[in-house]
Amino acid sequence: MALKWRRLAIWGILVLALAGGLAFAFWPRPVPVDLARVEPGPMTVTIDEEGEARVRDVFVLSAPVGGRLRRIELDVGDAVVADETEVAQIEPADPGFLDVRSEGEADAALRAAQSALQLARAELDQAKAELDFSVAELERARELIRRETISQRALDEAERAFKTRKAAVATAEARLEMRRFEVEQARARLVSPVETQILHGRCVCIPIVAPVGGRILRVLRESAGVVQAGDPLVEIGDPRDLEIVADLLSSDAIRVEPGQKVVIDDWGGPRPLSGLVRRVEPYGFTKVSALGIEEQRVNVVVDLTDPPESWARLGHGYRVEIRVVLWQTERALTVPLTALFRDGERWAVFVAEDGVARLRHVEVGHRDGISAEVRDGLSEGEDVLVHPGDRVAPGTAVTARSVAGASSR
């Protein structure tokens, strides 16, 4: 009998232990969650984008005429004075090589010009001989008219012949000079580039002077060589007159207006810079993103408002990060965006009240990508669940894994 009761006691203990284990295993436990405390604080809504610093007015100095450009000795960063600093020089370009046919034609033209020159000399000699004869005839006629041997008409004829022969000599001299020039012209067509090499550095060059004061931003053509009229040579600008340009998505640019504050960050300096939006360009353009997506972009131009001494090391083409301030306040009740979810057509959060998750509908205002402004539905000091999972439902027991203040920027 004692053995029977002993066995019953052992089995009873085992059954109770099993029941207790099952009850412990299946007893509902609080879900560990992360909480964020709703607290008022400053909040700023911005549009963030990568930008570029550039000189406001960049002057591209071009070659005024075609020719051979001498090497530009100025370096990037050198200072130039308006209408004084000589940036470059252009001298006449070397002639091109003649092919066999063109060279033969030019040589024949030279020989023809030389023959025409000899003919002009002979014509001049003939005209001078005729002039000498007319001079002698005029002197003889004058002597005879004094003796009343010839008539006045004969004297007039002698004087006319003298003037005609004199004009013929002047014509022959001019024709001879013209033939000399034709010979020089024909000889110039045969000048080769080899012959003009010795003239480099001794001819009269065209100086190119800086049109404005500032510094050399970029040397587009440094080495000597042949350039055409209009070829860009250097870029000149004033590094102290900088602006920031950033291409925003067109959907973001619509919310930007001239005069809005801008924070310029990540430019390499010890502190962010301040600026103001000066212009939102009305023309959009297509740009392919790093992911290969075509995006419509709009350039937004920003003026720096800090003194130039604070951004003296910032230069043309430097990369910066800008934040265009759309809205800001010093006191806003915010919750993390990760605490919000949609409940039908309304925004909602889970609030931890006495260890239980309670569903609360809220009215959301501005959002900055990290937190959202709560205009109605929450009070200061309440705790909301961050990243509520599928284990959380209204009335679920929760326990705090960590508690942090709602972040804002």
Secondary structure, 3 states (H helix, E strand, C coil): CHHHHHHHHHHHHHHHHHHHHHHHHHCCCCEEEEEEECEEEEEEEEEEEEEEEEECCCEEEECCCCEEECCCCCCCCCEECCCCCEEEEEECCCCCCCCHHHHHHHHHHHHHHHHHHHHHHHHHHHHHHHHHHHHHHHHHHHHHHHCCCCCHHHHHHHHHHHHHHHHHHHHHHHHHHHHHHHHHHHHHCCCCHHHHHHHCCCCCCEEEECCCCEEEEEECCCCCEEECCCCEEEEEECCCCEEEEEEEEHHHHCCCCCCCEEEEECCCCCCCEEEEEEEEEEEEEEEECCCCCEEEEEEEEEEECCCHHHHCCCCCCCEEEEEEEEEEEEEEEEEEHHHCEEECCEEEEEEEECCEEEEEEEEEEEECCCEEEEEECCCCCCEEEECCCCCCCCCCEEEEEEEEECCCC
